[in-house]
Amino acid sequence: MTDAAGGFGSPARTGQQHARFPCFDGLRAMAAFAVLLTHVAYITGFDFRSSIGALTARLDVGVAVFFLISGFLLYRPFVVARLEGGPPPRVAAYFWRRGLRIFPAYWLALTITIFVLHIPADIPDAKDLFLYYGLLHLYSLDTLFGPILASYTLVTEVSFYVFLPIYAFAIGFRPVPAIQHVRRDLLALAGLFVAGVGYRVAVSLADPPGRRDFQLQNILPGWIDVFAVGMALAVLSAWYAHRRSAGPPILSRPWMPAASWGLSALALLLVSTYVGAPTPSEVFSVSEELSIHYLYLAVAFFLLLPAIFGPQDRSPVRAFLRNPVVAWLGLISYGVYLWNEAIIEKYLDWTDRTPFNTYLGSMLLVVVIVTIAVAATSYYALERPVLRLKSRVPDRRRSLTSSRD
């Protein structure tokens, strides 16, 4: 990775150059392993036995972190292109790169999970396999949870990929001066955020049956507010870089990263305290559902701020995110996300343990080691070689996106 700050503090790296954010791999590592830990803590029963179970149960906040990262990194090239007066990323190249990023590693994990590890025990029928392999299964109540349980979030991610260039075209259809672009964009994103809040509130108040509620809460409209915040951060980052400005001084203060992460930790503590210790069959009230969602957004927002704004080679927070080991774990984080649940399930088989009746420490150690090994193999044997094909789609315009996104 390069040493560029990518946000405030690196205004020279704009235009047709790659904008790099060297702390983002560290953020991906944190998000992926938070999800892994919450899965292990749940299946071992740690969530229900421990005094800190209310905290480990809320580490699925990693999903909100991933969505906020996507909103920021994927929208920023479109914003930079408008501000610089250059051509936007080509749609064909954009979808080709997105497909390479998501599908090959997912297809490999899904195939091995179903046909080698036999999760589930019975092979799904042709219709269900089509939905699983096409990342469409969240739209059917019969297939909400695929063989890779967390893959429902990938359905939402893919739908955002489809939505983003449509939004970018609509917002940038009529050329206007740069500052008007920014104002119009932020206003539209504010409207998108409000629409997302309205959708969430409406679904929560309607209180549909359990599976339908889960579906409606997790399709794209249920997360569009989080994506919109990431996109708004992209607009601000690109605007200040375009102006060769350091931006609001408070975001470059030496204490800002620690303060921002402190607020992130506070939001996580608040949601854990408010919702309380979980039960094996959690049912949330309307206020709890909304608190979880928007406090998760706060956790992710304050976690990302130091990785976007300010000098990226200063502060212990950024040093941690840029640590070579942490950054490497971020490189393989997609594999961690894809494989951890299957490895958890096989651990129970190998050790003849039952859910909610095993030790957190022993399972966590084995699952982390095996998951890292499998994720690294997936990355070096498949993901990285496949990503080298991203230039196979004819695109004479120099991409504004980084090799990772």
VOGU-3710 file (C-alpha; in Angstrom, 3 decimals, decimal comma):
1> mtdaaggfgs> 0,000/0,000/0,000  1,102/3,537/-0,630  1,761/6,122/2,024  -0,858/8,556/0,812  -3,383/9,978/3,181  -6,111/10,005/0,608  -8,237/12,543/2,490  -7,384/15,785/4,229  -3,628/16,104/4,288  -3,097/14,691/0,806
11> partgqqhar> -4,814/17,203/-1,475  -2,276/16,680/-4,224  -3,452/13,155/-4,889  -6,597/14,049/-6,806  -7,698/14,120/-10,425  -6,973/10,990/-12,433  -4,640/9,489/-9,817  -5,568/6,651/-7,519  -6,911/7,887/-4,218  -5,572/5,550/-1,558
21> fpcfdglram> -6,746/5,231/2,006  -4,056/3,234/3,790  -6,063/2,617/6,969  -9,007/0,926/5,290  -7,584/-2,579/5,208  -7,210/-2,326/8,977  -10,856/-1,311/9,249  -11,875/-4,318/7,172  -9,912/-6,573/9,487  -11,648/-5,112/12,530
31> aafavllthv> -15,080/-5,529/10,931  -14,498/-9,107/9,774  -13,107/-10,333/13,072  -15,831/-8,545/15,014  -18,356/-10,566/13,016  -16,367/-13,770/13,601  -16,231/-13,104/17,348  -19,950/-12,404/17,598  -20,693/-15,670/15,794  -18,463/-17,666/18,145
41> ayitgfdfrs> -19,781/-15,890/21,239  -23,350/-16,674/20,207  -22,906/-20,334/19,302  -20,910/-21,133/22,438  -23,542/-19,534/24,652  -21,049/-16,923/25,876  -23,549/-14,190/25,035  -26,031/-15,648/27,510  -23,641/-16,705/30,284  -21,178/-13,828/30,506
51> sigaltarld> -21,524/-10,394/32,021  -20,110/-8,982/28,775  -22,392/-11,053/26,574  -24,437/-7,958/25,779  -21,281/-6,486/24,229  -20,155/-9,514/22,205  -23,699/-9,911/20,886  -23,499/-6,456/19,336  -20,262/-7,049/17,411  -22,305/-7,727/14,315
61> vgvavfflis> -21,813/-3,975/13,983  -19,062/-5,070/11,589  -21,715/-5,284/8,869  -22,472/-1,562/9,235  -18,728/-0,854/9,008  -18,479/-2,781/5,743  -21,484/-0,964/4,264  -20,161/2,447/5,273  -16,798/1,603/3,682  -18,545/0,578/0,460
71> gfllyrpfvv> -20,623/3,747/0,326  -17,493/5,855/0,745  -14,979/4,086/-1,478  -17,300/3,223/-4,350  -18,994/6,609/-4,638  -15,892/8,767/-4,287  -14,616/8,102/-7,864  -17,905/9,360/-9,294  -17,664/12,514/-7,178  -14,027/13,140/-8,110
81> arleggpppr> -14,861/12,746/-11,800  -17,591/15,385/-11,571  -15,450/17,828/-9,614  -12,482/17,403/-11,946  -14,622/17,593/-15,064  -13,397/14,185/-16,192  -15,259/11,110/-17,415  -16,889/8,960/-14,731  -15,935/5,307/-14,278  -17,353/3,283/-17,171
91> vaayfwrrgl> -20,371/1,264/-16,136  -19,185/-1,946/-17,832  -15,780/-1,743/-16,133  -17,395/-0,842/-12,826  -19,686/-3,898/-12,832  -16,884/-6,154/-14,061  -14,686/-5,123/-11,141  -17,520/-5,432/-8,653  -18,338/-8,897/-9,956  -14,725/-10,019/-9,661
101> rifpaywlal> -14,556/-8,689/-6,116  -17,676/-10,486/-4,867  -18,584/-13,568/-6,867  -15,571/-15,870/-7,454  -14,568/-16,135/-3,781  -18,223/-16,437/-2,778  -18,904/-19,151/-5,364  -15,896/-21,132/-4,156  -16,935/-20,877/-0,510  -20,552/-21,699/-1,346
111> titifvlhip> -19,634/-24,725/-3,462  -17,351/-26,216/-0,812  -19,842/-25,428/1,953  -22,678/-27,235/0,154  -20,992/-30,084/-1,690  -17,932/-30,846/0,465  -18,838/-29,795/3,995  -22,515/-30,734/3,456  -23,956/-27,610/5,009  -26,921/-28,025/4,932
121> adipdakdlf> -27,096/-31,823/5,107  -29,452/-31,982/2,119  -28,331/-30,401/-1,130  -30,696/-27,535/-2,066  -32,854/-27,931/-5,156  -32,067/-26,230/-8,465  -34,221/-23,173/-7,749  -32,592/-22,532/-4,386  -29,109/-23,099/-5,816  -29,860/-20,498/-8,490
131> lyygllhlys> -30,880/-17,994/-5,832  -27,832/-18,740/-3,670  -25,300/-18,565/-6,500  -26,938/-15,457/-7,931  -26,999/-13,700/-4,542  -30,731/-13,313/-4,838  -31,826/-15,487/-1,925  -32,719/-12,640/0,430  -35,669/-11,856/-1,843  -37,329/-15,222/-1,142
141> ldtlfgpila> -38,690/-16,079/2,294  -37,737/-19,718/1,721  -34,043/-18,926/1,276  -33,372/-15,934/3,539  -30,452/-17,670/5,195  -28,186/-19,399/2,735  -25,648/-22,152/3,425  -23,331/-19,226/4,194  -25,606/-17,540/6,704  -24,084/-14,058/6,474
151> sytlvtevsf> -24,418/-14,036/2,686  -27,716/-12,175/2,976  -25,569/-9,067/3,534  -23,856/-9,722/0,195  -27,280/-9,573/-1,472  -27,686/-6,084/-0,041  -24,155/-5,149/-1,089  -24,768/-6,260/-4,676  -28,024/-4,322/-4,842  -26,095/-1,239/-3,745
161> yvflpiyafa> -23,646/-1,859/-6,598  -26,585/-1,698/-9,000  -28,099/1,365/-7,356  -24,900/3,440/-7,187  -24,244/4,228/-10,888  -27,949/4,957/-11,379  -27,830/7,471/-8,540  -24,535/8,924/-9,803  -25,978/9,406/-13,290  -29,153/11,007/-11,956
171> igfrpvpaiq> -27,359/13,429/-9,649  -24,747/14,418/-12,225  -26,949/14,470/-15,320  -26,950/18,284/-15,644  -23,459/19,841/-15,381  -23,184/22,629/-12,821  -20,250/24,357/-11,087  -18,368/22,206/-8,579  -19,767/23,820/-5,433  -23,294/23,385/-6,741
181> hvrrdllala> -22,520/19,718/-7,417  -21,503/19,309/-3,812  -24,551/21,118/-2,433  -26,936/19,229/-4,668  -25,292/15,919/-3,837  -25,327/16,455/-0,082  -28,955/17,568/-0,237  -29,927/14,477/-2,234  -28,013/12,222/0,147  -29,734/13,864/3,095
191> glfvagvgyr> -33,042/13,041/1,405  -31,863/9,483/0,847  -30,934/9,208/4,514  -34,328/10,541/5,631  -36,055/8,110/3,268  -34,045/5,281/4,812  -35,044/6,371/8,312  -38,671/6,546/7,245  -38,501/3,080/5,724  -36,917/1,627/8,884
201> vavsladppg> -39,514/3,220/11,134  -42,381/2,079/8,896  -41,188/-1,534/8,835  -40,607/-1,569/12,584  -44,041/-0,124/13,330  -45,745/-2,503/10,893  -44,192/-5,414/12,810  -44,468/-8,032/10,036  -43,992/-11,744/10,864  -40,436/-12,741/11,821
211> rrdfqlqnil> -38,986/-13,863/8,479  -40,675/-11,053/6,566  -39,459/-8,525/9,131  -35,894/-9,786/8,754  -36,154/-9,587/4,983  -37,584/-6,071/4,902  -35,046/-4,792/7,416  -32,094/-6,114/5,415  -32,835/-5,452/1,758  -31,244/-2,281/0,355
221> pgwidvfavg> -33,889/0,226/1,550  -33,245/-0,964/5,105  -29,550/-0,031/4,819  -29,672/2,870/2,364  -29,272/5,376/5,194  -25,921/3,813/6,148  -24,735/3,774/2,535  -25,869/7,408/2,179  -23,676/8,478/5,116  -20,687/6,772/3,505
231> malavlsawy> -21,469/8,514/0,222  -21,745/11,886/1,982  -18,301/11,338/3,514  -17,049/10,638/-0,014  -18,487/13,947/-1,237  -16,826/15,910/1,569  -13,496/14,119/1,168  -13,418/14,698/-2,585  -14,516/18,328/-2,233  -11,796/19,316/0,216
241> ahrrsagppi> -9,179/17,473/-1,831  -10,427/19,281/-4,939  -9,992/22,628/-3,173  -6,496/21,663/-1,962  -7,888/22,413/1,473  -7,057/20,857/4,820  -10,741/21,011/5,669  -12,189/21,800/9,098  -9,206/22,128/11,456  -10,828/19,950/14,120
251> lsrpwmpaas> -10,554/16,887/11,871  -6,775/17,271/11,648  -6,128/17,732/15,363  -3,717/15,186/16,926  -6,373/14,121/19,435  -9,106/13,607/16,848  -8,494/9,879/16,099  -8,566/8,875/19,768  -11,611/11,052/20,437  -13,418/9,648/17,406
261> wglsalalll> -12,746/6,055/18,426  -13,797/6,947/21,963  -17,175/8,072/20,614  -17,376/4,870/18,578  -16,742/2,791/21,700  -19,309/4,846/23,620  -21,952/4,171/20,959  -21,195/0,445/21,144  -21,453/0,531/24,915  -24,738/2,423/24,729
271> vstyvgaptp> -26,365/-0,034/22,344  -25,108/-2,978/24,403  -26,422/-1,456/27,624  -29,755/-0,373/26,205  -30,586/-3,657/24,485  -29,059/-5,729/27,269  -28,044/-9,377/27,415  -29,387/-11,422/24,497  -31,481/-14,576/24,519  -31,220/-17,488/22,050
281> sevfsvseel> -34,428/-16,268/20,375  -34,063/-12,512/20,426  -37,138/-10,429/19,713  -36,594/-6,667/19,710  -39,065/-3,894/20,380  -39,418/-1,064/17,872  -37,204/1,234/19,955  -34,571/-1,487/20,332  -34,499/-2,221/16,597  -34,054/1,443/15,753
291> sihylylava> -31,489/1,988/18,518  -29,421/-0,946/17,309  -29,427/0,271/13,715  -28,562/3,915/14,355  -26,104/3,325/17,165  -24,399/0,814/14,852  -24,214/3,606/12,299  -22,623/5,866/14,938  -20,082/3,158/15,811  -19,104/2,772/12,162
301> fflllpaifg> -19,079/6,512/11,444  -16,692/7,428/14,248  -14,562/4,379/13,513  -14,053/5,535/9,920  -13,419/9,239/10,456  -9,683/8,983/11,293  -9,151/6,744/8,263  -10,631/9,373/5,940  -9,601/12,738/7,322  -6,336/13,989/8,745
311> pqdrspvraf> -2,693/12,997/8,203  -2,713/9,238/7,815  0,784/8,659/9,180  0,063/10,166/12,612  -1,642/8,965/15,798  -1,621/5,544/17,486  -5,060/4,802/16,013  -3,791/5,083/12,452  -0,560/3,307/13,342  -2,650/0,369/14,537
321> lrnpvvawlg> -4,759/0,323/11,369  -1,633/0,511/9,212  0,229/-2,146/11,153  1,407/-4,725/8,573  -0,268/-7,636/10,362  -3,575/-5,794/10,775  -3,469/-4,582/7,163  -2,741/-8,123/5,953  -5,704/-9,463/7,892  -7,734/-6,797/6,111
331> lisygvylwn> -6,548/-8,117/2,746  -7,984/-11,545/3,521  -11,015/-10,209/5,389  -13,509/-11,206/2,697  -12,472/-14,819/3,123  -12,765/-14,471/6,897  -16,300/-13,213/6,423  -17,221/-16,012/4,023  -15,710/-18,983/5,838  -16,018/-18,429/9,586
341> eaiiekyldw> -19,538/-19,808/10,005  -18,820/-23,050/8,164  -15,697/-23,568/10,264  -17,679/-22,901/13,449  -20,220/-25,526/12,442  -17,557/-28,084/11,574  -15,800/-27,399/14,882  -18,963/-28,478/16,675  -18,983/-31,667/14,578  -15,278/-32,387/15,123
351> tdrtpfntyl> -15,450/-31,880/18,886  -18,894/-33,439/19,340  -20,067/-30,242/21,039  -23,555/-28,801/20,987  -24,592/-25,163/20,449  -24,677/-22,964/23,571  -22,673/-25,535/25,504  -18,987/-25,105/24,755  -16,089/-22,897/25,750  -15,482/-19,586/24,025
361> gsmllvvviv> -11,683/-19,628/24,348  -11,004/-23,021/22,791  -13,468/-22,553/19,944  -12,313/-19,021/19,227  -8,659/-20,065/19,025  -9,320/-22,916/16,612  -11,816/-20,975/14,503  -9,520/-17,951/14,178  -6,505/-20,069/13,155  -8,391/-22,232/10,674
371> tiavaatsyy> -10,361/-19,301/9,254  -7,203/-17,249/8,682  -5,553/-20,208/6,948  -8,544/-20,829/4,682  -9,084/-17,113/3,975  -5,404/-16,632/3,091  -5,568/-19,602/0,724  -8,680/-18,163/-0,890  -7,031/-14,778/-1,286  -3,714/-15,916/-2,766
381> alerpvlrlk> -5,038/-18,815/-4,841  -8,211/-17,191/-6,150  -9,068/-13,626/-5,171  -5,805/-11,922/-6,040  -5,347/-13,732/-9,392  -8,959/-13,032/-10,324  -8,635/-9,336/-9,468  -5,800/-9,092/-11,983  -8,492/-9,614/-14,630  -10,163/-6,328/-13,747
391> srvpdrrrsl> -8,549/-4,590/-16,729  -9,934/-7,136/-19,225  -12,975/-4,972/-19,840  -11,921/-2,337/-22,421  -11,637/0,944/-20,574  -9,328/3,639/-21,924  -10,263/5,908/-19,054  -7,948/5,573/-16,161  -9,873/4,171/-13,212  -10,297/6,316/-10,133
401> tssrd> -10,780/3,272/-7,916  -8,044/1,428/-6,063  -7,061/-2,184/-6,722  -8,890/-3,278/-3,584  -12,159/-1,544/-4,378
//
